[in-house]
Amino acid sequence: MRTTLTPAAEPVEALAGLGPKSRAMLAAAGIHTTDQLRALGSVRAYAQVRATPGNHASLNLLWALEGALTGLHWRVVATEHRLSLLLALEALQGAATAPVRPPGRVGKRPEYSSNDSA
């Protein structure tokens, strides 16, 4: 019986455009392999790094992560993909901090009687 071995996951060092500081921030956030980074995507990975205590990564890390995943230089990402990445980050952060509404109240408007003044 033959056993098929799965190749070892590549470390993030295998991706171009990520320097030692970026790799250290990813490692501190628990992101060690290219598979983990690809599964998260640049925006979620950046948010995970930012959520790590003591880590104050700038947006340059987001540009570098997107560049590493797409093969683009981070400066190209910063100019051509900036808005879409920032909107995705805002949506992710908004979803994480959005207040939970009580059931049954979603979409209902207050009712006004005919005695209410306009």
trRosetta pair geometry for C-beta under 8 A, 3 or more apart (Angstrom, degrees):
i j d omega theta_ij theta_ji phi_ij phi_ji
9 33 3.9 -2 144 -147 126 147
9 34 6.9 -170 177 41 86 74
9 35 4.9 -81 -139 9 117 124
9 36 7.7 63 175 -17 146 87
10 14 4.1 -36 168 11 123 157
10 33 6.2 117 73 -159 46 84
10 34 4.5 4 78 11 103 122
10 35 7.5 125 40 -21 74 83
11 14 5.9 127 68 -14 60 93
11 32 6.3 -54 -133 164 79 75
11 33 6.1 -75 -108 -106 35 57
11 34 7.3 67 108 -24 13 82
12 15 5.7 -42 -172 21 60 112
12 18 6.0 -59 153 93 103 161
12 23 5.5 170 94 -124 119 89
12 26 5.5 25 -3 101 175 157
12 27 7.8 -138 30 -57 133 80
12 31 6.8 64 -57 131 139 90
12 32 6.6 -131 -12 -178 102 27
12 33 6.6 -165 -45 -138 71 9
12 34 6.0 147 -97 -68 50 62
12 37 6.0 101 -105 -34 104 140
12 68 7.9 25 -168 165 90 154
13 18 7.5 -125 -110 84 35 113
13 23 6.1 36 -77 -118 74 146
14 34 5.8 -60 64 -45 116 131
15 18 5.4 49 89 7 103 120
15 34 5.9 145 -46 -105 109 108
15 37 7.3 -66 -28 75 155 160
15 68 4.0 56 157 -171 129 112
15 69 7.5 -12 -144 -66 140 46
16 68 6.5 180 72 -124 50 73
16 71 7.6 51 56 -127 117 59
17 64 5.6 -178 147 -159 100 80
17 67 4.8 -130 168 112 163 113
17 68 4.6 -152 70 -77 115 79
17 73 7.1 -175 -108 -130 125 46
17 74 6.0 150 -168 -38 120 99
18 22 4.3 -126 -160 96 81 133
18 23 5.5 106 142 -58 111 83
18 26 7.5 -1 -167 -12 140 140
18 64 5.9 117 -96 157 66 116
18 65 7.6 53 -90 -89 111 54
18 68 5.2 19 -39 -85 104 145
19 22 5.2 97 52 13 65 103
19 23 7.0 -126 105 -4 32 94
19 64 7.8 -70 9 -153 83 151
20 23 5.7 -57 -143 40 30 111
20 24 6.2 33 157 -22 65 106
21 24 5.6 -53 -147 35 31 112
21 25 6.5 32 153 -19 64 103
22 25 5.8 -54 -151 34 31 110
22 26 6.5 31 152 -18 65 105
22 61 5.8 164 -120 -127 95 90
22 64 5.5 -100 -112 115 152 150
22 65 7.6 -171 -168 -63 124 77
23 26 5.6 -53 -148 37 33 113
23 27 6.3 35 153 -21 66 106
24 27 5.6 -52 -146 36 32 113
24 28 6.4 34 154 -21 64 105
25 28 5.7 -53 -148 35 31 112
25 29 6.5 21 153 -11 63 110
25 49 5.0 45 153 -153 106 123
25 52 7.5 167 -168 51 73 145
25 55 5.8 116 -142 -147 95 125
25 57 5.5 91 -161 -78 155 122
25 61 6.5 -60 85 -127 157 146
26 29 5.8 -67 -152 43 31 106
26 31 4.2 -79 -176 79 89 107
26 32 7.3 154 130 -78 100 34
26 37 7.1 -15 -149 -85 137 112
26 45 7.0 -3 -121 -179 97 113
26 49 6.4 -48 -88 -89 48 117
27 30 7.7 62 -176 -62 31 13
27 31 7.0 -96 -73 66 28 59
27 32 5.9 61 -113 -94 74 78
28 49 7.5 79 74 -138 96 75
28 52 5.2 109 124 170 101 156
28 54 8.0 -98 174 79 146 103
28 55 6.2 161 101 -72 138 130
29 45 7.5 117 107 -169 146 67
29 48 4.7 112 177 130 129 94
29 49 4.4 -87 -47 -94 153 56
29 51 7.5 93 -130 61 108 81
29 52 4.5 -109 -89 -50 80 134
29 55 7.1 -29 -62 -13 100 173
30 36 7.9 -131 128 179 73 151
30 48 7.3 -89 51 162 97 128
31 36 4.9 -173 -143 117 73 126
31 37 5.7 88 -179 -74 122 78
31 40 6.9 -64 -109 8 128 150
31 45 5.8 62 -94 -142 165 103
31 48 6.7 109 -37 98 120 137
31 49 7.5 -57 17 -67 130 91
32 36 6.4 66 45 23 56 148
33 36 4.7 102 59 3 81 99
33 37 7.1 -147 99 -2 46 86
34 37 5.5 -55 -148 40 37 112
34 38 6.0 37 154 -20 69 106
35 38 5.8 -54 -143 39 29 109
35 39 6.2 31 157 -21 64 108
36 39 5.8 -56 -147 35 28 112
36 40 6.4 19 157 -11 63 109
37 40 6.0 -62 -149 41 29 105
37 45 5.6 29 -139 -94 71 153
37 65 7.1 -146 -164 -154 115 99
37 68 7.5 -36 152 105 149 125
37 69 6.8 -149 137 -80 108 106
38 41 7.4 28 -173 -72 31 47
38 69 6.5 147 -101 -130 70 108
40 44 4.2 -138 180 91 87 113
40 45 4.3 111 107 -60 134 83
40 48 6.6 -59 -155 -3 149 139
41 44 5.2 75 61 21 88 102
41 45 6.6 -162 85 -8 38 95
41 69 7.3 64 -144 -133 50 173
42 45 5.8 -63 -143 41 25 111
42 46 6.1 27 160 -21 65 109
42 62 6.2 96 158 -162 106 66
42 65 4.0 146 -137 115 90 107
42 66 4.0 20 -105 -71 173 70
42 68 8.0 145 -97 50 107 89
42 69 5.6 -130 -54 12 102 140
42 85 6.9 -45 103 -131 125 116
43 46 5.8 -54 -148 35 27 111
43 47 6.4 26 153 -17 62 107
43 62 7.1 37 -102 -144 52 109
43 85 6.2 -170 -82 -155 101 76
43 88 4.6 -95 -92 120 161 118
43 89 5.2 -146 -149 -75 104 71
43 92 5.8 162 146 -18 117 150
44 47 5.6 -53 -146 38 34 112
44 48 6.2 37 153 -22 66 104
44 92 6.6 -160 -86 -137 68 152
45 48 5.6 -53 -148 35 32 113
45 49 6.5 34 152 -19 64 103
45 65 5.5 -175 84 -158 128 150
46 49 5.7 -52 -150 35 32 112
46 50 6.3 30 152 -17 65 107
46 57 7.0 -140 -155 103 78 140
46 61 5.9 146 -123 108 96 101
46 62 4.3 25 -104 -93 156 85
46 65 5.8 -149 -59 25 95 154
46 89 6.9 -46 87 -106 130 118
47 50 5.6 -54 -145 39 32 112
47 51 6.2 32 154 -21 65 108
47 89 6.7 172 -65 -139 104 84
47 92 5.7 -111 -58 124 157 138
47 93 6.9 -163 -121 -69 124 83
48 51 5.7 -55 -146 36 30 111
48 52 7.1 46 149 -37 59 95
49 52 5.8 -44 -163 9 36 117
49 55 5.7 -121 167 142 71 148
49 57 5.1 19 127 -1 122 151
49 61 6.4 -109 93 140 158 150
50 55 6.5 -143 -121 103 25 106
50 56 8.0 50 -133 -126 71 29
50 57 5.8 -104 -80 46 73 104
51 55 8.0 9 62 60 26 119
52 55 4.2 40 80 9 100 136
57 60 7.9 -129 176 59 81 73
57 61 4.2 -28 179 7 122 152
57 62 7.9 125 134 -32 117 74
58 61 6.2 130 66 -3 54 89
59 62 5.1 -42 -162 30 60 117
59 63 6.5 60 143 -19 76 97
59 78 7.9 107 127 -120 106 98
59 86 8.0 -2 -136 -88 133 95
60 63 5.6 -51 -150 37 39 112
60 64 6.2 40 150 -20 68 106
60 74 6.9 53 -167 164 74 140
60 78 7.6 -10 -115 -86 61 129
61 64 5.5 -54 -145 39 33 112
61 65 6.2 36 155 -22 67 104
62 65 5.8 -52 -146 34 29 111
62 66 6.4 26 157 -13 63 107
62 85 5.9 137 154 161 123 135
62 89 7.1 -32 -126 -69 150 140
63 66 6.0 -58 -150 40 29 108
63 67 6.1 31 152 -20 64 111
63 74 4.2 90 130 -167 102 91
63 75 7.5 62 163 -69 138 24
63 77 4.4 153 -157 94 80 117
63 78 4.4 1 -120 -66 147 87
63 81 8.0 143 -125 72 76 103
63 82 7.7 -12 -91 -93 106 77
63 85 7.6 151 -84 77 59 171
64 67 5.5 -56 -145 40 30 114
64 68 6.2 33 155 -23 65 104
64 74 4.6 -16 -84 -97 58 135
64 77 7.9 -169 -55 54 21 147
65 68 5.7 -52 -146 33 30 111
65 69 6.5 21 156 -12 63 108
66 69 5.9 -61 -148 41 30 106
66 70 5.9 1 163 3 68 117
66 72 7.2 -22 125 58 85 112
66 74 7.6 113 63 -121 85 69
66 77 4.7 144 91 -149 119 145
66 81 6.2 -153 149 101 153 145
66 85 6.1 -75 -59 -96 153 139
67 70 6.3 -70 -132 51 25 93
67 71 7.5 -95 -180 81 57 8
67 72 4.8 -103 -127 82 73 71
67 73 5.9 -14 -145 164 133 12
67 74 4.2 -94 -16 -75 154 60
67 76 7.2 117 -107 56 107 92
67 77 4.7 -115 -61 -19 90 138
70 77 7.3 136 49 -87 132 114
72 76 4.6 -113 175 81 109 126
72 77 5.3 130 102 -54 123 89
72 80 7.9 -103 -177 57 153 126
72 81 7.8 112 82 -3 159 135
73 76 4.7 93 61 2 82 104
73 77 7.2 -151 95 -4 44 86
74 77 5.3 -52 -149 38 39 115
74 78 6.1 44 151 -26 69 104
75 78 5.4 -47 -144 33 34 115
75 79 6.6 19 160 -8 64 106
76 79 6.3 -67 -150 43 28 98
76 80 5.6 -14 170 16 69 120
76 81 7.8 46 128 3 69 101
77 80 6.7 -72 -122 54 19 85
77 81 4.8 -43 -156 45 63 118
77 82 7.5 116 144 -60 58 63
77 85 7.4 49 171 -30 99 149
78 81 7.7 -3 -35 54 11 76
78 82 5.6 39 -175 -74 41 106
79 82 6.4 -8 -118 -21 9 117
81 84 5.5 -61 -166 48 70 108
81 85 5.5 67 137 -24 90 109
82 85 6.1 -71 -151 40 23 106
82 86 6.1 17 161 -15 66 112
83 86 5.9 -58 -143 39 28 108
83 87 6.2 27 158 -17 64 108
84 87 5.8 -54 -146 38 30 111
84 88 6.3 31 154 -19 63 107
85 88 5.7 -54 -147 37 31 111
85 89 6.3 33 153 -19 65 106
86 89 5.6 -52 -146 37 32 113
86 90 6.2 35 154 -20 65 105
87 90 5.6 -52 -145 37 31 112
87 91 6.3 33 154 -19 64 105
88 91 5.7 -53 -147 37 31 112
88 92 6.3 32 153 -20 64 106
89 92 5.7 -54 -147 36 31 112
89 93 6.2 24 156 -13 66 108
90 93 5.9 -58 -144 42 29 106
90 94 5.9 31 155 -22 65 110
91 94 5.6 -54 -141 38 28 113
91 95 6.3 31 157 -21 63 105
92 95 5.9 -54 -149 33 27 110
92 96 6.6 24 153 -17 61 108
93 96 5.6 -57 -149 37 33 112
93 97 6.3 4 161 3 68 113
94 97 6.3 -73 -140 50 28 91
94 98 5.9 50 158 -56 68 97
95 98 5.8 -27 -135 -2 28 119
101 105 5.5 -131 166 78 110 107
101 106 5.4 124 95 -77 143 84
102 105 5.1 57 72 10 87 126
103 106 7.6 -36 -140 -8 38 103
104 108 7.7 -2 149 -12 59 139
105 108 5.7 -95 -158 35 47 116
112 116 4.5 -77 -171 28 104 153
113 116 5.5 125 60 -19 66 93
